């Protein structure tokens, strides 16, 4: 069955959108990954101080 150019373009566009959606999901998962060796408790940058091994840094 011969497909017209328009039909082929529609199929390719659908595939491209599906691939982009999957890439976006992976990107979001990476951004939401848990922090390793990060500070415990409340987010220090929100309150303007950062403590690491007993030393406090002010921003």
C-alpha positions, -999 to +999 in steps of 0.1 A: +000+000+000+015+033-010+012+060+016+011+096+006+037+120+017+013+137+041+005+103+058+042+096+062+048+130+077+019+125+102+034+092+113+069+106+117+055+136+137+037+112+160+068+092+165+089+123+172+064+136+198+064+102+215+102+102+216+103+137+230+078+128+257+100+099+268+131+121+268+112+147+290+102+120+314+138+108+318+150+144+322+124+150+350+134+118+367+171+129+367+162+163+381+141+148+409+168+124+419+177+124+456+207+143+467+237+123+478+257+135+509+235+166+510+226+185+542+201+170+566+170+188+575+156+220+560+170+233+527+199+256+539+199+279+508+163+289+516+174+303+549+207+318+537+231+296+557+250+264+548+266+242+573+291+215+565+311+196+591+303+222+618+313+252+597+286+276+587+288+296+555+266+327+549+255+337+515 
